Amino acid sequence: MSKSLGIRREDKSIWERRVPVTPQDAAALQAEHDIQVVVQPSAIRAFSDEEYRAAGVSVQEDLSSCPVVVGIKEMPPSFFEPGKTYVFFAHVIKGQPFNMPMLQRMLDLGCTLIDYERVTDENHRRLIFFGWHAGVAGMIDTLWALGRRLAWEGIANPFALLRQTHTYHDLAEARTALAQVRAHIETEGLPEQVTPLIVGVAGYGNVGRGVLEILNLLPTIEIEPEQVAAVATSSAPSRHHLYKVVFKEWHMVEPAVPGATFELQDYYDHPEKYRGIFERYLPHLTVLMNAIFWTERYPRLVTKACLRELFGGQTPPRLRVIGDISCDLEGAVECTVRCTDPGQPVFVYNPLSGETRDGYEGPGLVVLAVDILPSELPREASIYFSQVLKPFLPAIVRCDFSQPFERCTLPPEIRRAVIAYRGQLTPDYQYLQEFLNKKG
């Protein structure tokens, strides 16, 4: 007997063009697993309605026949139907207040919520994510912003050759543009005003790997954090290379008790025992890429107070751009006071006044804070995501959700991601009730 899977149209942002299941994978689900796939029409999706129809997939507005519906971003409370199962990036696991009404609505309707962010293996490693694509798009956009900022300062530079990620047809075209930048740096060098050009990358996970993949397309010299100050003050730095430095946890924090030893697991378990030290590197960086996971338990990477001191001196600082890929509002990078989108990706933050202005002109530093960076590579990101998600979908669609949670047949990777089951928070997510109680 055929089961139905619905693919919801994305409508949170006009820039959100990704899909959770591509036409090719939807056709395979129908042919190999007897799952009828129904996709809502969309004028902006990276894969057109015609591509789905050509693959033999039904395109229609009504998803009422589908007991399981998948999407990418949050779904509005008015969309949910009683008793159904929804799979998407819910952004509720931190108790995000703006999504508590959505979660409460799902509970009231007896819905089941599966959050991609919590699909993990037995070692708690995420299996479904867009992190690499966020890092790639974020690094390209940050180099673009650097080029515009330097040009505004009157400094001719090779990064002015770049465009924003979303304006390229695909990643291959963006790589071609980066090859031109590389050739320029190798032959003509970087402007003396920004030499040495040091790019700091905080974080080394999936996002950080995406950042470094793009950065490595340019001529780079890797240095250790301990070398940053010496390179920044060198009398003969290379004008034909960028310097890159990757910061790990022990470069960002130290034990609050003098003489104590840094232990990674202890830091994860008891971050309150540590204090931030990253700001000692900040005066020497030209660009900072933030690619770390952060919650309020952890010390900040960059504070507003540090930036006030840095920009309050007599000499303009080296720091031009922060690419905040993690994009936690006033989080690890405290000057990320608002999120942006690909239409207006950057703002200038003035540390002395605390004010911001759109674009890359004016006193202060440029902040890239696009919170949907993977949407700038919609086809590549969707193809990758769909390939990872597809093996789990037959089990989700065929699961008997009338059974109690402890007896449901979902694979363990998916069970770990069930935030709510038939209108009740599952045991691992009971803590969210506290945030739901505050939503009023």
C-alpha positions in Angstrom: 0.0 0.0 0.0 1.4 3.4 -1.1 2.3 6.0 1.6 2.5 9.7 0.9 5.3 12.2 1.6 4.7 16.0 1.3 7.4 18.5 0.4 6.4 21.9 1.7 7.2 25.1 -0.2 9.7 27.4 1.6 8.2 30.8 2.3 10.1 32.2 5.3 12.4 34.2 3.1 12.5 35.1 -0.6 16.1 34.0 -0.5 15.3 30.5 0.7 15.5 28.4 -2.4 16.7 25.0 -1.0 14.7 21.8 -1.0 14.9 18.8 1.3 14.3 16.3 -1.4 15.4 16.8 -5.0 13.4 15.6 -8.0 15.8 12.8 -8.7 15.6 11.5 -5.1 11.8 12.0 -5.0 11.5 9.8 -8.1 13.7 7.2 -6.5 11.5 7.1 -3.4 8.4 6.5 -5.6 10.1 3.8 -7.7 12.0 2.0 -5.0 9.8 2.4 -1.9 6.3 2.9 -3.3 6.1 6.3 -1.6 4.0 8.9 -3.4 5.7 12.2 -3.2 3.7 15.4 -3.4 5.4 18.8 -3.7 3.9 22.2 -3.3 4.5 24.6 -6.3 7.1 27.3 -5.9 8.3 30.2 -8.1 11.6 30.6 -6.3 12.8 27.1 -5.5 16.2 26.1 -7.0 14.5 23.0 -8.6 11.5 24.1 -10.7 8.0 22.6 -10.7 8.8 21.4 -14.2 11.8 19.5 -13.0 9.6 17.7 -10.4 6.9 16.9 -13.0 9.5 15.6 -15.4 10.6 13.2 -12.7 7.1 12.0 -12.3 6.4 13.8 -9.0 3.0 15.4 -8.4 3.0 19.1 -7.9 0.0 20.5 -6.1 -0.9 23.0 -3.4 -2.8 20.5 -1.2 -0.7 18.3 1.1 -3.7 17.1 3.2 -3.2 13.5 2.0 0.4 13.4 3.3 0.8 12.3 6.9 4.5 13.2 6.8 5.6 16.6 5.5 9.3 17.7 5.1 10.7 21.2 4.7 13.8 23.2 5.4 13.0 26.2 7.6 10.4 26.7 10.3 6.8 26.3 9.3 4.1 28.8 10.4 1.7 27.7 13.2 -1.2 28.0 10.8 0.2 25.3 8.5 0.1 22.4 10.9 -2.7 19.8 10.9 -3.7 17.5 13.8 -1.7 14.3 14.2 0.7 14.8 11.4 4.5 14.4 11.4 6.7 17.3 10.4 10.4 17.2 9.6 12.4 20.5 9.4 15.0 22.7 11.1 12.8 23.8 14.0 15.3 26.0 15.9 13.7 25.2 19.2 16.3 23.2 21.1 17.8 26.3 22.8 14.4 27.4 23.8 14.4 30.1 21.2 11.5 32.4 22.2 10.5 33.3 18.7 9.7 29.7 17.9 7.9 28.7 21.1 4.4 29.6 19.7 5.2 27.3 16.8 6.2 24.4 19.1 3.2 25.0 21.4 0.8 24.9 18.4 2.3 21.5 17.3 1.8 20.1 20.8 -1.8 21.4 20.9 -2.5 19.6 17.6 -0.9 16.3 18.7 1.8 16.6 16.0 5.2 14.9 15.9 8.2 17.1 15.3 11.5 15.7 14.0 14.4 18.2 13.9 17.2 17.7 11.5 19.6 19.4 13.9 19.2 16.5 16.3 19.7 13.6 13.8 22.9 12.1 15.2 24.9 8.9 15.4 25.7 7.0 18.6 28.6 9.4 19.2 26.3 12.4 19.0 27.7 13.6 15.7 25.3 15.4 13.5 24.3 13.5 10.3 22.1 16.0 8.4 23.4 19.6 8.1 24.4 22.4 5.7 27.4 23.5 7.7 30.0 23.0 5.0 27.9 25.0 2.5 27.5 27.8 5.1 31.2 28.0 5.5 31.8 28.1 1.7 29.2 30.8 1.1 30.3 32.7 4.1 33.9 32.8 3.1 33.2 34.0 -0.4 30.8 36.7 0.8 33.3 37.8 3.4 36.1 38.2 0.8 33.6 40.1 -1.3 32.8 42.4 1.6 36.6 42.9 2.3 37.0 43.9 -1.3 34.2 46.5 -1.1 35.4 47.8 2.2 39.0 48.3 1.0 37.8 50.0 -2.2 35.7 52.4 -0.1 38.9 53.2 1.8 40.5 54.0 -1.5 42.6 50.9 -1.6 42.7 49.0 -4.9 42.6 45.3 -4.2 42.0 41.9 -6.0 39.0 41.0 -3.8 37.0 43.6 -5.7 36.9 41.0 -8.5 34.5 38.9 -6.5 30.7 38.9 -6.3 28.4 37.6 -3.7 28.0 33.8 -3.7 24.3 33.8 -4.8 25.1 35.8 -8.0 27.2 32.9 -9.3 25.5 30.2 -11.4 27.1 27.6 -9.2 30.1 26.9 -7.1 32.2 26.1 -10.1 31.8 29.6 -11.4 32.7 31.0 -8.0 35.9 28.9 -8.0 36.8 30.4 -11.4 36.5 33.9 -10.0 38.6 32.9 -7.0 41.3 31.6 -9.4 41.4 35.1 -10.9 41.9 36.6 -7.5 44.7 34.0 -6.8 46.5 34.9 -10.0 46.3 38.6 -9.2 47.8 38.1 -5.7 50.5 35.8 -7.1 51.6 38.2 -9.8 50.8 41.7 -8.5 50.6 41.1 -4.8 48.3 42.6 -2.1 48.2 46.3 -1.3 50.8 47.4 1.1 48.2 49.0 3.3 46.8 45.6 4.4 50.0 43.5 4.3 50.3 41.2 6.1 46.6 40.2 5.5 45.8 37.7 8.3 42.5 35.7 8.2 41.6 34.1 11.5 39.2 31.2 11.5 37.6 30.3 14.9 36.3 26.8 14.7 37.3 23.6 12.8 34.1 21.7 12.3 31.9 21.3 9.2 31.5 25.1 8.9 35.2 25.7 9.4 36.1 23.1 6.8 33.9 25.0 4.3 35.7 28.2 5.2 39.1 26.7 4.7 38.2 25.0 1.5 37.6 28.5 -0.1 40.5 30.1 1.7 42.8 27.4 0.4 41.9 28.3 -3.2 44.0 31.5 -2.6 47.8 31.6 -2.0 48.0 31.2 1.8 50.6 30.6 4.4 49.3 28.8 7.5 50.5 30.1 10.9 49.9 29.1 14.5 48.0 31.4 16.9 51.2 31.9 18.8 52.8 33.4 15.6 50.0 35.9 14.9 51.5 38.9 16.7 55.0 38.4 15.2 53.7 38.1 11.7 51.5 41.2 12.1 54.5 43.2 13.1 57.0 41.6 10.7 59.2 44.0 8.8 59.0 41.9 5.6 55.7 40.0 5.3 54.7 38.4 2.1 52.6 40.5 -0.2 51.9 37.5 -2.4 50.1 35.4 0.2 47.3 35.6 2.8 48.1 34.3 6.2 45.5 32.0 7.7 45.3 30.9 11.3 42.9 28.4 12.8 41.9 28.9 16.5 40.8 26.0 18.6 39.2 26.0 22.0 42.4 26.3 24.0 43.3 29.4 22.0 40.0 31.1 22.8 39.7 30.4 26.6 41.8 29.6 29.6 41.0 28.3 33.1 39.8 31.1 35.3 41.9 29.8 38.2 45.6 30.7 37.6 47.8 27.8 37.1 45.0 25.4 36.2 45.3 23.2 33.1 43.0 23.4 30.1 41.0 20.2 29.6 38.7 20.1 26.5 36.0 17.9 28.0 36.1 19.8 31.2 35.5 23.0 29.2 32.6 21.5 27.4 31.1 20.3 30.7 31.9 23.3 32.9 32.5 26.4 30.7 31.8 28.6 33.7 35.3 27.6 34.9 36.9 29.3 32.0 37.4 32.9 30.7 37.8 34.2 27.2 41.2 35.2 25.9 40.6 35.4 22.2 40.7 39.2 22.2 44.5 39.2 22.6 44.6 38.1 18.9 42.0 40.5 17.6 44.3 43.5 17.0 46.4 41.5 14.6 43.7 40.1 12.4 42.4 41.7 9.1 39.4 39.3 8.9 37.8 37.1 11.5 35.6 34.1 10.5 33.4 32.9 13.3 32.5 29.2 12.8 32.0 28.0 16.4 29.0 26.6 18.2 28.1 28.9 21.0 25.5 29.1 23.8 25.3 31.6 26.7 27.2 29.2 28.9 30.4 29.9 27.1 32.6 32.9 27.1 32.2 35.3 24.1 34.8 35.3 21.3 34.5 39.1 20.7 32.9 41.6 23.1 31.6 45.1 22.4 33.9 46.4 25.1 37.0 45.0 23.4 36.0 46.5 20.1 35.4 49.9 21.8 39.0 49.8 23.1 40.4 48.6 19.7 38.6 51.3 17.7 39.1 54.0 20.2 42.8 54.3 19.7 44.7 56.8 17.7 45.6 54.4 14.9 42.8 52.7 12.8 42.9 48.9 13.6 43.8 46.2 11.2 40.4 44.5 11.6 38.1 45.2 8.6 35.5 42.4 8.5 34.0 39.8 10.7 32.2 37.0 8.9 29.9 35.7 11.6 28.7 32.5 10.0 27.4 31.1 13.3 25.2 34.3 13.5 24.0 34.1 17.1 22.5 37.5 17.9 24.8 39.3 20.4 26.4 35.9 21.0 30.0 34.7 20.5 30.5 37.9 18.4 28.6 40.4 20.5 28.5 43.1 17.7 26.3 40.8 15.7 23.3 42.9 16.8 21.1 41.8 13.9 20.9 39.2 11.2 21.0 40.0 7.5 20.0 38.3 4.3 21.7 37.9 0.9 19.9 41.1 -0.4 21.7 43.2 2.2 24.4 40.9 3.6 26.6 43.3 5.6 26.4 46.2 8.0 29.0 48.5 9.6 29.1 48.4 13.3 30.5 51.5 15.0 32.0 50.3 18.3 32.2 53.8 19.7 28.5 54.6 19.3 27.0 51.1 19.1 25.2 52.1 15.9 24.9 50.2 12.7 24.3 51.2 9.1 23.6 48.9 6.1 26.4 48.3 3.6 30.2 48.5 4.0 30.8 52.3 4.3 31.3 54.4 7.4 33.3 54.3 10.6 33.7 50.9 12.4 34.0 47.4 11.0 31.9 45.4 8.5 29.9 42.5 9.9 28.5 39.7 7.6 25.6 38.1 9.5 23.6 36.2 6.9 21.6 33.5 8.8 20.7 31.5 5.7 24.1 31.3 4.0 23.6 27.8 2.5 20.6 29.2 0.6 23.2 31.1 -1.5 24.3 27.7 -3.0 20.8 26.3 -3.3 21.3 23.5 -5.8 24.5 22.1 -4.4 23.3 22.3 -0.9 20.0 20.7 -1.8 21.6 17.8 -3.7 23.9 17.0 -0.8 21.2 17.4 1.8 18.7 15.2 -0.1 21.2 12.4 -0.5 21.8 12.3 3.2 18.1 12.5 4.2 16.8 10.1 1.6 17.8 6.9 3.3 15.9 7.8 6.4 12.6 8.8 4.7 11.1 5.4 4.1 11.3 4.5 7.8 9.8 7.8 8.8 6.9 7.5 6.2 6.2 3.9 7.2 6.5 4.4 10.9 3.3 3.6 13.0 3.0 6.7 15.0 0.0 5.3 16.8 2.4 3.3 18.9 3.9 4.7 22.1 7.2 6.5 21.6 9.2 3.8 23.2 7.8 1.2 20.8 7.9 3.2 17.6 10.0 1.7 14.8 12.0 4.8 13.9 15.8 4.2 13.4 17.9 5.4 16.4 19.3 8.3 14.5 15.8 9.7 13.9 14.5 8.8 17.4 17.1 11.1 18.9 15.7 13.9 16.8 12.1 13.5 17.8 11.4 16.7 19.8 7.6 16.0 20.2 5.7 12.8 19.7 1.9 12.9 19.2 1.7 16.2 21.1 4.1 15.4 24.0 7.7 16.4 24.5 9.9 13.4 24.4 12.1 12.5 27.4 15.2 14.2 26.1 13.4 17.4 25.4 11.2 17.8 28.5 13.4 20.8 29.4 11.7 22.8 26.7 8.5 23.0 28.8 10.2 25.7 30.9 10.6 27.8 27.8 7.1 27.1 26.7 5.8 28.3 30.0 7.6 31.6 29.5 6.3 32.3 26.0 3.3 34.3 27.2 
